[in-house]
Amino acid sequence: MTQALRSEARAGADATLSDSLIALGRAARAASRAAALASSDAKNKALREAAGEIRRQSGAILAANARDVADAKARGTAASFLDRLTLDPARIEAIARGLEEIADLPDPVGRVLARFERPNGLKIERVATPLGVIGVIYESRPNVTADAGGLCLKAGNAAILRGGSESLRSSTAIHACLVAGLKAAGLPEAAISLVATADRAAVGAMLAGLDGNIDVIVPRGGKNLVARVQHEARVPVFAHLEGIVHVFVHQDADLDMAKRVLLNAKMRRTGICGAAETLLVDKVCAATHLAPLVSMLIDSGCEVRGDAAVQSVDARVKPASEDDWRAEYLDAIIAARVVDGIEGAIEHIETYGSHHTDCIITSDAAAAQRFMNEVDSAIVLHNASTQFADGGEFGFGAEIGIATGRMHARGPVGVEQLTSFKYRVHGDGQVRG
């Protein structure tokens, strides 16, 4: 085939993809109106039926996932990425249970957020309403298919899901179960749509808004994906930046607690956005706390990259570079440094952090309060693992992601964050002079 013919064929394929995606967007827009008006019982039935179908189809989902994982391994994919991609029976059950937990949540649509009366007798209510059509672009995690679809539906929205090409088979199998739930509840299938192509042009089309049919984009993935979304999107974005997560061991930290929390924060699952990436140790307690913490991490299989003070306590520590303080490893690697008290910790976090999740370990309530007041992150913790940075752990049933911006949604994006509001004004004939 000549270059001209190849270009013509590609142009034809692009046009076909664009047309199909715009049609998908229009169907989602129509479905969003039905979802906005759907009863709580109908939405909950769809979620519970989908959960049951996921359990019934677990074998097919696992078989599809095995093919995705095999392809990823053949490409030499990193272990942390494979962990996020891989499903097993326990994770399948967690996906199904997550949908049931979303169904058990109060319906966020129609909540009266505020009610007041004006001197002229007008009665005004601020009421929660759906956002409309939500585009979700995500990488590697097939469970996001169910989490995002379920959360959007519960909040009365339609969802257009575009998973990564590496998890397309898995996401397709899970999406089929969501569609079965929608059908069982009498809701339109387009209320949860999946972009069933690995073509990267589909992402660009979604970022352009699908001819005005997408109201907000939620990216969930690595730094490159989020950067592209923020650069190209023509619709509002709930930004989910990388998790440069810090654990600060204050001078009044209990060492046993610090060891327990830090080990869980770093090593429970290294490939999630709430995993600790930097350890900060107060210089006042470095003599007693630093060496035990560092040796514990290394003995547990974690590589430690530290400043001169950290290197001095264990010969196995590798020197840290400036880039390490800004690194989201998503792997068994952590950067570590000694800081000058709580001021030094806060300064480091504000300089290098991503405003995602940060933790202080201390028995000093005043120090904890200061840290939690002054660290400008979506989630701040006191004496608890950063791996609690998760919508399920917050009682949201699931999450689409952790929003690190400051507009509208911040922290775990659950059903309440997937609503907006309108004002209902009741009068009895008032006119404005």
N, C-alpha and C positions, 0 to 999 in steps of 0.2 A: 504494500500500500504506500502510495506517495505521501509526502508530508502534507500536501494540500488536502488529500482525502482523509488523512488522519485528523487534521484540524477540523474539517467539515463534520466528521463523525463525532468528534468531541463536542463541537458546538451543538450538534443535534442532541447528544446525550445530556448536555447541560440544560438545554431548553426543556427537555422532557422531565428532568429532575425538578427544575424550577416550577414547572406547571403542576407536577404531582404534589410538591410541597405547599404551593399556594392553595391547592384544592384541600389538602390536609388541614391547613390553617383555617380555611373557611368552614370546614366541618367542625373543627374545634370551637370556633366562635359560636356556631349554632348550638353545639353541645354545652357550651359554658352557660348559655341562658337557661337550659334545662337543669343543669347542675345547680345554678344559683337558686332555683325555685324548688329543687328537690326536697322532700321531707327528710328529717333526720332518720326516720325508719328506713327509707329507701337507700340512703347513702350507707347506713350501717349494714344493711342487708348485703349490699354490693361488696363491702369490705370483708364481711364474714364469709360470704360465699367464695370470694377470691382466696381467702386464707385456707378454706377447706380444699379448694381446687389445687392450691400449691402443695398441700400435703398429698393429695391423690396423685399429682403429677411429679412427685419428688424424683422418681427414677428417671423420667424424661429430662427434668431440669439438670440433674447430676450428669447425665450422659452428654447433654449439650455443653455443660460447663467443662467436662473432661476434655472435650475437643478444643475448647477455647484455651484451656490451660496447656494442653499439649502443643498447640501452635505457639503460644507465648514462650514456652520453654525452648522450643526449636529456634526461636529468635534470640535466645540468650537473655531473656528478660530478668531483671533483678529480682532477688528473693522477696523483697518488701512489696514489690508490685504483684508478684505471684500470690502473696498472702492475701492481698485485697481482692484479687480475682477469684481465688479458689472458694468453692462451696463444698460443704460436707453435710451430712444429715442434721447435725446440730445447727448449722447456719441456716439450712432450709427451714427448720422448725422455728428458729428465731425470726425469720422473715414472715412466716405465717402468723406467729404470735404478735409481731409488731403491727400487722394489719388489724388484728383483733383488739389490740390496745388502743389503736387510733379510733376504732369503732366505739370503744368504751368512753372516749373523751366527750365532754360536753360539746354540743354543736356551737361553733363560734359565730355562725351566721345569725344575725338578728339580735345579738346581745346589745342591750342598751348601755352604752359606755358612759353617758352623762345625760342628766335631765334637769332642766331649769326653766324658770318662768320669767319673762320680761315684765317691766312695769306696765306695759300696754296690754298685758294679758296673754300674749303669745306664749305658747308652751313649746319648748324646743327640746328635741332628743337627738343625741348623736348615737347612731346605730351601726354596728359592724356589718360590712357587706363584702362579698368576694372581690378579688382583684380582677378576675376575668379569665384570660388564657395565660398560663405560665409555661414558658419554655425552660426546660432543665437540660443542661449540657453537662455530662459527667464522664469520667474516665474509670475504667477498670472494675469498679464496684457494681456487680450485677444486682446486689440487694437494693441499690438506690432506685432501681426500676419500681419496686414495690413501695418503698418508703415514700418516694416523691409522688408517685401516682396516688397512693392512699391519702397522703396529707392534702394534696391539692383537691381531691374529691371531697374530703371531709369539710374543707373550707369553702365548698361550693364553686370551685374553679374547674376549668378544663386544663389538662396538662398535655404538653407535647414534649416527649422524652427523646433525647438523643444520647444514647450511651456510646462508649468508646468502641471502636471497631474490634478491639481485642476481646470484648465481652458480648459481641452481638448475638451469638447463638444463645447464650445464657439469658440475656435480657429479653430476647424474643420468646423464649419458653416461659419466663415469668410473666411477661406482658399478656400472653395468651390466657393465663389464669385470671388476670385482672379483667380482661374482656369478658370472660365467662361470668365473673361476678357482676359486672355491669348488666349483662344480658339477663341474668337471673333476677335482678332487681328492677328490670324495666327501664334502665337508664341508657342513654345513647352510647354506643361503643366508642364514639369519637371523644368522649369525655376524658379518656386516657389513651392518647395516641403514641405510637412508637415510630420514630424515623428509622425504617428498616433498611438502611444502607450504610456502608462504610465510607461512602464518598465524602471527603472533607468539605466539598462544596455545600453540603447540607448545613453545615455549621454556619457558613457565611450567609446562607439564605435565612436561617433563623435569626441571626444577629441583625439582619436587615428588617426583621419584623413580619415576614411572610405577608406582605401586602397589607400591613396594618392590623394583622390578626393576632399578634402576640403583644401582651401588655407589659410583661416583665420577664427578664432572663435571670436564671440562677445558674451560675457555673459551679461545678464541683470537680476539682481536679488539680493538677499541678500548676506551677507558677506560669508556665508558658500558655496554658489554656486560659487562665484567668486574665493574663495580660492581653491576649488576643481579644477576649470578650470585651474587656474594658476599652480597648482601642477601637474596635469595629462596631460595637453595638449601637443601634439607633433607637433602642428602647431602654427603659430603666434597668439597672442591674443590681441585684443583691450580691455584693462582692464577697467572695470567700477566698481571702489571700492565704498564703502558706502559713502553717503553724510554727512559728519560731517561738517555742514554748519554753519558759524559764521556771526553774525551781530554785528559790532563794532560801538557803539555810541561815537563819538569823542567829545572833550570838546566844539567844535564849532558847534555842531549839533543843528538844530532847533527842539525843543521838539515836536511840533505838527507833523512835518515830521517824526521824529523818531518813534513816536507812530503809525502813519499810515503805515509806511513801515514795522516796526517790526511785527505788528499785521497781516498784509497780508503775510509776509515771514513765519510766524509760523503757522497761523491758517487757511489760505485759503484752503489748502489741506495738512493735516499733514502727509499723507502716501507717498508723492512723494520725490524723492531724492534731490530736491531743497528746501525742507522745512528747515527753520532755526532750528538748534538743540542747539546752544549756543549763549547767549547774553553776550557781553562784554561791560562794561560801563567805560568810562574814569573817573578816580578818581577826576579830576578837576571839572567835572559837576555832580558827583554823588549826591551831596546835592540837586540839582534841578531836575535832570532827573531820578534818579534810582527809587524812590518810585512811581512816576506816571507810569513808564513803567511796573514795577512789578505788581502793582495793576490792571492795564489794562489787562495784560495777565491772571492773576488769575480770574478776573471778567468775562473774556471771556471763562472760562472753561479750562485754561491751567495750569497744575501743574508746579510750579517753584521750582527747586532745586538749592540752592545758597550757596555761601561761607558766612563767618561770616558777611561781610558788607551787603550782600543782605538780609540775614536773619534779620538783625537789622531794616530794614525799613518796614517789614510786617511779622506779626506773622504766617501767613499762608505759608510762604516759608519753604520748607523742606531742611535739610542739604544735601549738595552735597558731594558725595564721589569721589575719584580719578577716578573711572570708569565712572562717569557721564561726565567728560570732553572728553571721547572718545566714547560716546554713540551716535548711530543713532537711535533715539527713534521711528521715523515714527509714532508718536502718539502725543497727546496733552500734551506733557511734554517738558520742556526746562531747560537747565542748565544755570546758570547766575553767573557772577563774576565781581568784580571791578578790573580794571587793571591800571597800571601806564603808562598812555599815550599811544601814538601810538607804542612806543617801546614794551611796555608790551603786547599790543594786537597782534603785529606781532609775538612776541616770543611765546605767547600762541598758536596762529594758527599754527605756524611751529612745535610746540611740539605735539599738539594733533590733528591737522586737517588731512583730507584725500586728500587734494589738489583738491577738487571738486569745491566748490563755496563759496566765502566769500565776505562780503559787508562792506563798511564804510559809515556812515552817518555823513556828515560834510558840513559846508559852507566854509571851508578853502581849497582852490584849491590846495595849496602846500601839505597839509596833505593828501588829496585824491590821488594826484599824487604819493607821496611816498608809500602809502599803496598799490596802484595798481602796482607799480614797484617792490616792495619788497615781496609781498605775492605771493608765487609760487603755485597758484592754476589755474586750467584750466579756471575758470571764476572768474573775480573780478568785483564787481559793486560799483558804487558811487551813493548814494541817490536813490536806486531802489531796489525793492523787489527781494530776491533771487529766488522767484518762476518764474522769467523770465529765469532761467537756463533750457531752453527747446528749442529743435531744431525748433519747430513751431514758437516760439516767436522770434527766430533769423532769420526767413524768409527762413528756410531750408525745409519747407513743413511738415517735421516730423523729427524724429531722431530714430536711433537704440538704442542710449544710450549716456551717457556722459563719454567720455574716460578721465581717470585721469592719464594715463601714459604720457610719454614724447616722445614716438616714433611714427612717422607717424601721427596718428590722436590724437587730444586733444580737449576736450570740446564736444559740441554736434556733433555726428557722422551723417552727412547728406550725400547727393549724392557726393559732391566733395571729402569727406574723404573716400569714398568707391571706389576711383580710385587710381591707381599708375601712372606710366609714362614709356615711352620708348623714345629713341633717334632715330630720322630719319636724316640720313646723306646723302646729295646730292652732288655728284661730277661730274666732266666731264673728267674722266680718270686719276685722281691723283693716284700715287703710293708712297709708303713710302720708303725713302732711308735708 
